[in-house]
Amino acid sequence: MIHQTVIPARPLEPALYLVATPIGNLGDVTLRALETLAAVDIVACEDTRVSRVLLDRYGIRQKLTAYHEHNAEVAGPRLLADLAEGKAVALISDAGTPLVSDPGYRLVGEVIAAGFRVVPIPGASAMLAALTASGLPSDAFFFAGFLPARDGQRRNRLDAVKAVPGTLIFYESPNRVADSLAAMRDVLGGEREAVVCRELTKTFEEMRRGNLATLAEHYDGAPTPRGEIVVCVAPPGEPAKETPEDIDRLLLSLAAEMPTSKAAGEAARMTGQSRQTLYRRLLELKEEGGGS
């Protein structure tokens, strides 16, 4: 039922339907999603209480069963058995597109391995909503999910993705956003532009823009924010080109630790320049008294 209009649900073939649900505003659901939720035999969801709000909003009286990381070993086989009996099963998350930072990946793999069909029903995604509204480059991006809670592991993860040639997208909790922004500033660089998106599609939606240094400073001194948070970070800038002086210093440094030929080869590997050219330059430096 949509605005007092009853829409009949057509029968669905047995399959696992991955149904995207709103990320905040309940109006951000597609007609196909509602039709699918009304037509399937079972709706698997993270939290039955959260999903019941959406179904009640649209007058869908459907059986809900819990599927989350804590019961996947038990719930997964039950859903596979339902598919084997010819039932249609929908998988939804508490908000947004299933499998994006939720445990559905495991179930989909099991369903495919068992030979059943998987059908995507696209819709809302906090990641894409944040990216498109951020104003940052969207031609290439990398979704990194939630960063680790421990600071050392968090920084290691950031170091692993800092050179990705695209916009980085992170999910973060309100309690950890200040620590994560500080780590991003330190590891990714304070001058990288970023946007902190909060409460997307909801009444108090907020997009705070700046570089990582200013954003880290703001959240370090601000009260703990409320709501779900997405952080988008601009791609890294072009690496600074090495000057002739930089190359000379590198050559001399390497020559102090290894033979001339090997030093030239290592410098070539590090800079992408010709080994022969670097070898000749190193000989010149040694003749000038720059090395022994």
PyMOL commands that set and color helices and strands:
alter all, ss='L'
color gray80, all
select helices_A, chain A and resi 31-39+48-57+72-84+104-113+126-134+151-161+177-188+212-221+244-255+260-271+275-287
alter helices_A, ss='H'
color red, helices_A
select strands_A, chain A and resi 16-19+42-45+64-66+89-91+118-121+141-146+167-172+193-198+206-211+229-233
alter strands_A, ss='S'
color yellow, strands_A
deselect
rebuild
show_as cartoon
